[in-house]
Amino acid sequence: MKKIAVLRCFKVSSKCAGSGCIKAFNNKTASFNDYDATLDMVMQIPCSGCNADSLKEMLNSSEKLKKQGVSSIHLSTCIRATCPYYDEFVKELSKGFEVVGYTHGSEK
């Protein structure tokens, strides 16, 4: 069984419960359409906000994700849309995980 995690935007998570991400996951649409039925979302985790330490803190948390068996991290669509550190998240997290740059909506 493939295990994934979704990284969500801290700022947006105060207004969004993640229902778009969960719906896409449950229906195997958008970024989840290439997975088979054995996919397991281990957790949704927020970044630590729009600050210089956010990436460093996520990288520290990534060790916990590896211990949980997570092999792929999906950056939520809100991260892609609003995060000034999006490219850095993709670059650094790709060193230890398969990274998918969105969750729902358009791939672009």
C-alpha positions in Angstrom: 0.0 0.0 0.0 1.4 3.4 -1.0 1.3 6.0 1.8 1.1 9.7 1.2 0.9 12.9 3.1 -0.7 16.3 2.1 1.1 19.5 3.1 -1.4 22.3 3.6 -1.0 26.0 3.9 -1.1 27.1 7.6 -2.7 30.5 6.7 -5.4 29.0 4.4 -6.1 26.2 6.9 -7.8 28.6 9.2 -10.5 29.1 6.5 -10.4 25.7 4.8 -11.0 22.3 6.3 -9.2 20.6 3.4 -12.4 19.3 1.9 -11.2 19.8 -1.7 -8.1 17.8 -1.0 -10.1 15.0 0.8 -12.7 14.9 -1.9 -10.1 14.5 -4.7 -8.3 11.8 -2.6 -11.6 9.9 -2.0 -12.7 10.1 -5.6 -9.2 9.5 -7.0 -9.4 12.6 -9.1 -7.0 15.4 -10.0 -3.5 14.6 -8.5 -4.8 11.3 -7.1 -6.1 9.8 -10.4 -3.1 7.7 -11.2 -3.1 5.8 -7.9 -4.8 2.4 -7.3 -7.3 1.6 -4.6 -4.6 0.8 -2.0 -3.6 4.4 -1.5 -3.5 5.6 2.1 -3.4 9.2 3.2 -1.5 9.0 6.4 -1.9 12.7 7.4 -2.6 16.2 6.4 -0.1 18.6 7.9 0.1 22.4 7.8 3.3 24.2 7.1 4.4 26.5 9.9 3.3 29.7 8.2 5.0 32.1 5.8 8.3 32.5 7.4 11.9 31.6 6.6 11.8 28.6 9.0 8.8 26.9 7.4 10.9 24.8 5.0 13.4 23.9 7.7 10.6 22.8 10.1 9.0 20.7 7.3 12.2 19.0 6.5 12.6 18.2 10.2 9.1 16.7 10.2 9.9 14.7 7.1 11.8 12.2 9.2 8.5 11.4 11.0 6.8 11.0 7.7 9.4 8.5 6.6 8.9 6.5 9.8 5.2 6.4 9.0 6.1 4.9 5.6 5.2 8.0 3.6 6.7 7.9 0.1 4.9 10.7 -1.6 4.0 14.2 -0.4 1.3 16.2 -2.2 1.6 20.0 -1.8 -2.0 21.3 -1.5 -3.4 23.5 -4.2 -3.5 26.4 -1.7 0.3 26.0 -1.2 0.8 26.2 -4.9 -1.4 29.2 -5.2 -0.2 31.3 -2.2 3.2 30.1 -0.9 6.3 32.2 -1.6 8.3 29.0 -0.7 6.5 26.6 -3.0 9.5 26.0 -5.3 11.8 25.5 -2.3 9.4 23.0 -0.8 9.3 21.1 -4.1 13.1 21.1 -4.5 14.0 20.1 -1.0 11.2 17.6 -0.3 12.0 15.9 -3.7 15.3 14.8 -2.2 13.5 12.3 0.0 10.0 11.9 -1.4 8.0 11.8 -4.6 6.5 15.3 -4.6 3.2 16.2 -6.4 2.7 19.9 -6.7 -1.1 20.1 -6.2 -4.0 18.2 -4.8 -7.2 19.2 -6.6 -8.3 21.6 -9.4 -6.2 22.0 -12.5 -2.8 20.5 -12.7 -1.5 23.8 -14.0 
